[in-house]
Amino acid sequence: MLKSKDGQQDFFDLHIFSRMIPEDHPLVQIKKHVDFSFVTEVVADLYDPVNGRPSYPPESLFRVLFLEIWAGLSDIQVCRELKYNVLYRWFCDFGWDDEVPDDTTLVVFRKRLGEEKFRELFARVVAEAKAKKCLRGHWTIIDGTKVIAHVAVKNTLSLVREGRKRVLRNLARVDAAKAEELQNLAAPLPDADYSSHTELLAAEIEQGKKFLAAVGDCTTDESVGRECALYAAVLNGEGVASFSDPEARWGFKKKDEPFLGYKVHAACDETGIVTAVEVTPGNEAELEPAKEMIAALEERELKASRLAADKGYDDSTFRTELVESNIKPYIPNRTKKDRLEEQGFKYNPKSKVLRCKAGKKAIGSTPHKNGGLTYYFSEKDCAACPYRNSCLSKTETRKRAYVKPEVLANRPRGIKIAMRIRRTIERIFGEAKTWHGMARARYRGRFRVAIQVFLTFICLNVKKMAQRIAAQLATA
């Protein structure tokens, strides 16, 4: 049954809290300037308004989860702190005599809300930031970062061997006789029988497939079937790298730095308020989540006129879609050979004029089959050009230059400014990882990691909002 806070404090609580809590503490500023009352409204449909045992107020539970991220505490630690920490009790609206939740209550609350409710809570915080003029909204800055999975990393050979043990253990609960019969097939093959690691791994995979086939009819049991499906995914090379967190994937943020986990894709404005978030397995590219975030921002009326991103988002289709949506892209090219200036040409996107290294203007252009334009120069100018021998082939009488769609859409003059602005999101990721534990997943499974990420960015946004609102009031 849904229970809301009554908004009143006991006289004794007021006396204790007013004497013991410093007015300049960051949590005091957050509670003073940021309204969390929307939490009850967002989660109301998850509770029966009449029947059932009275719950802890959802807003109070949300504040406890906020505290976890803010202070870097676990469920158990934050519940222990609530028993004696006066500031934390006051922040979460618990009186001195009130019973505080235990860690199991927090787990159930997170699971009940799920990823979509936390996404909605995040969106409500951003909406409040906009209403209180904490956003500027001239720029959208997008980037991605890695979150390491909360698992022990194992090599493929160990994973293949472990999979048989897990299936056998589940099978023993359903059919002990069958499990006993398959003991030998589940045992690891002797390393000494094989001349190389590659040969041993191939044999173990083949052994694993024979083992799964032998399990046979016992897959009608749900738990055994689930383990068999997971083990089959490992044997078939479908990217599963951990039985503890089968949704985590190997990915790269840099060529020589693989990681097992997830990617967090985020968008912010120039003030550093995070406005959109997506969480994907570590092996997914960054373009599709970027498009989803831009669509979400437009739907929530947070669309900016400029977008800054690093060269990982250098894609002609993406640039074209941005331009068609009236968003100016500021994205550097991946390679130098794509830069016309490196080839001696200078393109002005405003006037759509292309000049060669001799300073001559192209006299016309034609559409290219791959998008973009092919510019051509005057035969007369090319004939008298001092660079003719190095610029033209023996059969060419005039120079033609292909200007890619991404170059047509880019704004080279603003790239340097945009790249300075883009550092905003790098600072956000740095703060999230250094102070709020986002470098490594707290939980296992993509949706649980997404909940952690939403809570982290809610925490960062609320901190900035409290500071800005306090500054606005001080100068009013």
C-alpha positions in Angstrom: 0.0 0.0 0.0 1.3 3.4 -1.0 2.3 5.6 1.9 3.3 9.3 1.5 5.2 11.3 4.0 2.9 13.6 6.1 5.2 16.6 5.7 5.3 17.3 9.5 8.1 16.7 11.9 7.9 16.0 15.6 9.0 18.9 17.8 11.8 16.8 19.3 13.0 16.0 15.8 13.0 19.7 14.8 14.9 20.5 18.0 17.6 17.8 17.4 17.9 18.4 13.6 18.1 22.2 13.8 20.9 22.0 16.4 23.0 19.2 14.9 22.8 19.8 11.1 25.1 22.5 9.5 23.2 24.8 7.2 26.0 25.0 4.7 26.2 21.2 4.2 25.7 20.1 0.5 22.8 17.8 1.4 21.0 20.7 3.2 21.4 22.8 0.0 20.0 19.9 -2.1 17.0 19.4 0.1 16.4 23.1 0.2 16.5 23.8 -3.5 15.6 20.5 -5.3 12.1 19.1 -5.1 11.8 15.2 -5.0 8.0 15.2 -4.5 7.5 13.9 -8.1 8.8 10.5 -7.0 5.5 9.5 -5.4 3.6 10.5 -8.5 5.9 8.5 -10.8 5.7 5.3 -8.8 2.1 5.5 -7.7 0.9 3.0 -10.3 3.2 0.3 -8.7 1.3 0.4 -5.4 -2.2 -0.5 -4.3 -3.7 2.7 -2.9 -5.9 0.8 -0.4 -4.9 -2.8 0.3 -1.6 -4.2 1.6 0.8 -3.4 4.3 1.8 0.3 4.5 5.1 0.9 2.7 7.9 3.2 3.4 7.3 6.5 1.5 8.7 6.1 -2.0 10.3 9.5 -1.8 12.2 8.5 1.3 13.4 5.3 -0.3 14.5 7.2 -3.4 16.4 9.6 -1.1 18.2 6.6 0.5 19.2 5.4 -3.0 20.4 8.9 -3.8 22.5 8.9 -0.6 24.1 5.6 -1.6 25.5 7.2 -4.8 26.2 10.6 -3.2 28.3 9.0 -0.4 29.5 5.9 -2.2 27.8 3.5 0.2 26.3 0.0 -0.3 22.8 -1.0 0.6 24.0 -2.4 3.9 26.2 0.6 4.7 23.6 3.2 4.0 21.0 1.4 6.2 23.5 1.2 9.0 24.3 4.9 8.7 20.5 5.7 8.8 20.4 4.2 12.3 22.6 6.9 13.8 23.5 9.5 11.2 21.4 12.6 12.1 22.0 14.3 8.7 21.1 11.2 6.7 17.9 10.6 8.7 16.8 14.2 8.2 17.6 14.2 4.5 15.5 11.0 4.0 12.6 12.4 6.1 12.9 9.8 8.9 12.2 11.1 12.4 14.4 10.1 15.3 11.9 7.4 16.4 11.0 6.2 12.9 12.0 2.7 11.8 14.4 2.9 8.9 14.5 0.4 5.9 16.9 -2.5 5.7 18.9 -3.5 2.7 16.4 -6.0 1.5 13.8 -3.2 1.3 16.1 -1.2 -1.0 16.7 -4.2 -3.3 12.9 -4.8 -3.6 12.3 -1.1 -4.2 14.9 -0.9 -7.0 13.5 -4.1 -8.6 9.9 -2.9 -8.4 10.7 0.4 -10.1 12.9 -1.2 -12.8 14.9 0.6 -15.5 12.0 2.5 -17.1 10.8 4.1 -13.8 14.3 5.3 -13.1 14.6 6.7 -16.6 11.4 8.6 -15.9 12.7 9.9 -12.6 15.9 11.0 -14.4 13.8 12.8 -17.0 11.8 14.5 -14.2 15.0 15.8 -12.6 16.1 17.2 -16.0 12.6 18.8 -16.4 13.0 20.5 -13.0 16.5 21.7 -14.0 15.0 23.3 -17.1 12.1 24.9 -15.1 14.5 26.4 -12.6 16.7 27.8 -15.4 19.7 25.6 -14.7 20.0 24.6 -18.4 21.2 26.8 -21.3 20.4 24.4 -24.1 22.5 25.9 -26.9 24.6 22.8 -27.3 24.1 19.1 -27.0 27.4 17.3 -26.2 27.4 13.5 -26.6 30.0 10.8 -25.7 30.3 7.3 -24.3 32.3 5.7 -21.6 32.9 2.2 -20.3 31.7 0.6 -17.1 33.6 -2.5 -16.0 31.3 -5.5 -15.2 31.1 -6.7 -11.6 32.6 -10.1 -12.5 35.9 -12.0 -12.4 37.3 -12.2 -16.0 38.0 -15.7 -17.2 39.5 -17.0 -20.4 37.4 -19.0 -22.9 38.9 -22.4 -21.8 37.9 -21.8 -18.2 34.5 -20.6 -19.3 33.8 -23.7 -21.4 34.8 -26.0 -18.5 32.8 -24.0 -15.9 29.7 -24.2 -18.1 29.6 -28.0 -17.9 29.9 -27.8 -14.1 27.0 -25.3 -13.8 24.7 -27.4 -16.0 25.6 -30.6 -14.1 24.9 -28.9 -10.8 21.5 -27.8 -11.9 20.8 -31.2 -13.4 21.6 -33.0 -10.1 18.7 -31.2 -8.4 16.3 -32.5 -11.1 17.7 -35.9 -11.9 20.5 -37.1 -9.7 20.9 -40.4 -11.6 21.3 -38.6 -14.9 23.8 -36.2 -13.4 25.9 -39.1 -12.0 25.8 -40.7 -15.5 27.3 -37.6 -17.1 30.0 -37.0 -14.5 32.8 -38.2 -16.8 31.5 -36.2 -19.8 31.4 -33.0 -17.7 35.0 -33.5 -16.4 37.8 -31.3 -17.9 40.0 -32.9 -20.6 43.6 -33.5 -19.5 45.8 -30.7 -20.7 48.8 -33.0 -21.4 46.9 -34.8 -24.2 47.0 -31.7 -26.5 50.0 -30.0 -28.0 48.6 -26.5 -28.0 46.0 -24.3 -26.2 44.1 -23.9 -29.4 43.8 -27.6 -29.9 42.7 -28.1 -26.3 40.1 -25.4 -26.5 38.6 -26.9 -29.7 38.4 -30.3 -28.0 36.7 -28.8 -24.9 34.1 -27.1 -27.1 33.4 -30.3 -28.9 33.2 -32.1 -25.5 30.8 -29.4 -24.3 28.5 -29.9 -27.3 28.4 -33.7 -26.7 27.6 -33.0 -23.1 24.7 -30.7 -24.0 23.3 -33.3 -26.4 23.5 -35.9 -23.6 21.6 -33.7 -21.2 18.7 -34.2 -23.6 15.2 -34.3 -22.1 16.1 -32.7 -18.8 16.1 -29.3 -20.4 12.3 -29.3 -19.8 13.2 -28.0 -16.3 13.4 -24.2 -16.4 16.6 -23.7 -14.5 18.4 -26.5 -16.4 17.1 -25.2 -19.7 18.3 -21.7 -18.8 21.8 -23.0 -18.0 21.9 -25.1 -21.1 21.0 -22.1 -23.3 23.6 -20.0 -21.7 26.3 -22.7 -22.1 25.3 -23.1 -25.8 25.8 -19.4 -26.3 29.3 -19.7 -24.9 30.1 -22.8 -27.1 28.7 -21.0 -30.2 30.8 -17.9 -29.7 27.8 -15.5 -29.2 29.8 -13.1 -27.0 28.9 -14.4 -23.6 32.0 -13.9 -21.4 30.6 -14.5 -17.9 28.0 -16.8 -16.4 27.6 -14.3 -13.5 26.7 -11.5 -15.9 25.8 -13.0 -19.3 24.8 -9.6 -20.7 28.3 -8.1 -20.3 30.3 -8.0 -23.4 33.9 -7.4 -24.5 34.4 -4.0 -26.0 36.9 -1.4 -26.8 37.1 2.3 -26.0 40.7 2.4 -27.4 42.3 -0.1 -29.8 44.6 -1.7 -27.3 42.4 -1.5 -24.2 39.7 -4.2 -24.2 37.2 -4.3 -21.3 34.4 -6.6 -20.2 31.2 -4.7 -19.3 28.9 -2.0 -20.6 29.0 1.3 -22.4 27.3 4.4 -21.0 26.2 6.9 -23.6 25.3 10.3 -22.4 24.2 13.7 -23.6 24.6 17.0 -21.7 24.3 20.7 -22.4 27.1 23.2 -21.9 26.3 23.7 -18.2 27.1 20.1 -17.5 23.6 18.9 -16.7 23.2 15.4 -18.2 20.0 15.4 -20.3 19.9 11.9 -21.9 21.4 8.5 -21.1 21.5 5.0 -22.7 23.3 1.9 -21.5 24.3 -0.9 -23.8 26.6 -4.0 -23.7 30.3 -3.2 -24.2 30.4 -4.4 -27.8 27.8 -2.0 -29.2 28.8 1.0 -31.4 28.0 4.5 -30.3 26.0 5.8 -33.2 22.6 4.2 -32.6 22.4 5.2 -28.9 23.4 8.7 -30.0 20.4 8.8 -32.4 18.1 7.5 -29.7 19.3 10.2 -27.3 18.8 13.0 -29.8 15.3 11.7 -30.6 14.5 11.6 -26.9 15.8 15.1 -26.4 13.6 16.4 -29.2 10.5 14.6 -27.7 11.2 16.2 -24.3 11.7 19.7 -26.0 15.4 19.8 -25.1 16.7 19.9 -28.6 19.7 22.2 -29.1 20.8 23.9 -32.3 24.4 22.6 -32.1 26.0 19.2 -31.4 29.5 18.5 -30.4 31.0 15.0 -30.4 34.4 13.3 -30.9 35.5 11.6 -34.1 33.9 8.3 -33.0 30.7 9.8 -34.3 32.1 10.7 -37.7 29.5 9.2 -40.0 28.1 10.8 -43.1 24.5 9.5 -42.5 24.5 10.7 -39.0 25.7 14.2 -40.0 23.1 14.4 -42.8 20.3 13.4 -40.3 21.5 16.1 -37.9 21.5 18.8 -40.6 18.0 17.7 -41.7 16.9 18.1 -38.1 18.3 21.7 -38.1 21.2 20.7 -35.8 24.7 21.9 -36.7 27.2 19.1 -36.2 30.7 19.9 -34.9 32.4 16.5 -35.3 36.1 16.1 -36.3 37.0 13.7 -39.2 38.4 10.3 -38.3 41.4 10.5 -40.6 43.5 13.3 -42.1 42.9 12.2 -45.6 39.2 13.2 -45.3 40.2 16.8 -44.6 40.2 18.8 -47.7 42.7 21.3 -46.3 45.2 18.4 -46.0 44.9 17.9 -49.7 45.4 21.6 -50.5 41.7 22.5 -50.8 39.7 25.0 -48.8 35.9 24.5 -48.5 33.6 27.2 -47.1 30.4 25.5 -45.9 28.6 28.8 -45.6 29.1 30.0 -49.2 29.6 26.4 -50.5 32.7 27.5 -52.3 35.7 25.2 -52.9 39.2 26.7 -53.7 42.2 24.8 -54.8 45.7 25.4 -53.4 46.4 27.9 -56.1 43.4 29.9 -54.8 41.1 29.3 -57.8 37.4 28.7 -57.2 35.6 25.7 -58.5 33.2 26.7 -61.3 30.5 24.2 -60.6 29.5 21.0 -58.9 27.4 17.8 -59.5 25.8 15.4 -57.1 27.8 12.3 -56.3 26.2 8.8 -56.2 27.4 8.3 -52.6 26.1 11.7 -51.5 28.1 14.9 -51.3 29.2 16.9 -54.3 31.9 16.6 -57.0 33.3 20.1 -57.7 35.1 20.8 -61.0 37.5 23.6 -61.9 38.0 25.7 -65.1 40.2 24.0 -67.8 41.7 27.4 -68.5 42.7 27.9 -64.9 44.1 24.4 -64.7 46.1 24.8 -67.9 47.9 27.8 -66.5 48.3 26.5 -62.9 51.9 26.1 -61.5 50.7 22.9 -59.7 49.4 21.3 -62.9 51.9 18.5 -63.1 51.5 17.3 -59.5 47.7 17.9 -59.4 46.5 16.4 -62.7 47.1 13.1 -64.4 48.3 12.9 -68.0 44.7 12.5 -69.3 43.0 15.1 -67.1 42.4 18.6 -68.5 40.7 19.9 -65.3 40.7 19.1 -61.6 37.7 17.4 -59.9 37.4 17.1 -56.1 34.9 15.1 -54.2 33.5 16.8 -51.1 32.0 14.2 -48.8 28.6 14.7 -47.1 30.2 15.0 -43.7 32.4 17.8 -44.9 29.3 19.6 -46.4 27.6 19.3 -43.0 30.6 20.2 -40.8 31.5 23.6 -39.5 35.3 23.7 -39.5 35.5 27.2 -38.0 33.7 26.1 -34.9 35.4 22.8 -34.4 38.1 24.1 -32.0 35.4 25.9 -29.9 33.2 22.8 -30.0 36.1 20.5 -28.9 36.7 22.8 -25.9 33.0 22.6 -25.0 33.0 18.8 -25.5 35.4 18.5 -22.6 32.4 19.2 -20.4 31.1 15.6 -20.7 34.6 14.2 -20.1 34.6 16.1 -16.7 31.2 14.6 -16.0 32.4 11.0 -16.6 35.5 11.7 -14.5 33.4 12.9 -11.6 30.9 10.0 -11.9 33.8 7.5 -11.8 36.1 9.1 -9.3 33.5 10.2 -6.7 30.4 8.1 -7.3 31.6 4.6 -8.3 30.6 4.5 -11.9 34.0 3.1 -13.0 32.7 -0.4 -12.1 29.2 -1.8 -12.0 27.6 -2.2 -8.6 25.2 -4.9 -9.9 25.0 -7.6 -12.6 22.8 -7.4 -15.6 22.3 -4.6 -18.1 19.0 -3.2 -16.5 20.6 -3.1 -13.0 23.6 -1.3 -14.4 21.3 1.1 -16.1 19.6 1.8 -12.8 23.0 2.5 -11.2 23.8 4.9 -14.1 20.5 6.8 -13.9 21.0 7.2 -10.2 24.5 8.4 -10.7 23.5 11.1 -13.2 20.5 12.1 -11.1 23.0 12.7 -8.3 25.4 14.7 -10.5 22.5 16.8 -11.9 21.0 17.5 -8.5 24.4 18.6 -7.1 24.8 21.1 -9.9 21.2 22.3 -9.6 21.5 23.0 -5.9 24.7 25.0 -6.5 23.2 27.0 -9.4 19.9 27.8 -7.7 21.8 28.9 -4.6 24.0 31.2 -6.7 21.0 32.6 -8.5 19.3 33.5 -5.2 22.5 35.0 -3.9 22.8 37.4 -6.8 19.0 38.2 -7.1 
